[in-house]
């Protein structure tokens, strides 16, 4: 089992991404409001306010999407994320990463 974590900077793409997940058989995801470190440091910590230009492309808010899935679904999920979000190598476009899950409970029959 894997956990696919997507940090979506362009939050206007959230509905498209979740719809695309449904199309490939992902029936559950957790969406969390999130803020990146660069945004907090450059806007909320006075000593770092001068660093705003050092964090180009930072969004005021992000959405972090968590999908626990079987290993064989990971490539499809990554393809959907890149299809909806575009080139993730561009600054400010977001990111996606995958981590192993050793144990999961309370997920019903979804996995």
Buried (B, 14 or more C-beta within 10 A) or exposed (E): BBBBBBBBBBBEBBEBBBEBBEEEEBEBBEBEEBBBEBBEBBBEEEEBEEEBEEBEEBBEEBBBBEBBBEEEBBEBBBEBBEEBBEEBEEEEBBBBEBEEEEEEEEEEEEE
